[in-house]
């Protein structure tokens, strides 16, 4: 390995609780209305952690999916990092990239429906049993979602090779990182991976040599009332 080699670091941040989650609405581009009251508290807690620990000081690139719940989560983090830069007397004027391929599974015609309406119209579906079946007309299957999200992560890592990158995204995208970087079955792993709200999952390395540094780190939520906004 070259002495000039520098690892790429990816910190994946799941968004805080979303209002569509509270309301039982399928939250694609139409259904997502951003964070719930508790979701904002989740994201503020992450920001307070970053303000105190400085663990995001090395981050050079900030990326968000294009869904409001991810954008708002990253906004809270950026606000905290701006405050930290003032305390440190350092310049901090980040550019946030928005990447549409880092959104959650695209629900197609189910976008904006309640889950009750979805079940009535399309019925229950186990993606592990049939990973190639789209969630609804115009939507993605589990397999196509895993591939799309994996490709997006690889593209981000390639475009920003050797840098530290923070990505506000979704539970499914974090699952895709596991599928892709650990070489798991692309068509519905049997292990249950459910990243918590504003959890941190960190990878380091590069193509073909990624290693998992941390998974589902939610230490900033200790002591926070985690009862849903319902």
Buried (B, 14 or more C-beta within 10 A) or exposed (E): EEEEEEBBBBBBBBBBBBBBBBBEBBBBBEBBBBBBEBBBBBBBBBBBBBBEEEEBBEBEBBBBBBBBBBBBBBBBBBBBBBBBBEEEEEEEEBEBBBBEBBBBBBBBBBBBBBEEBBEEEBEEBEBEEBBEBBBBEEBBBBBBBBBBBBEBBBEBBEEBBEBBBBBBBBBBBBBBBBBBBEEBEBBBBEEEBEBBBBBBBBBBBBEEEBEBBEBEBBEBBEEBEBEEBE
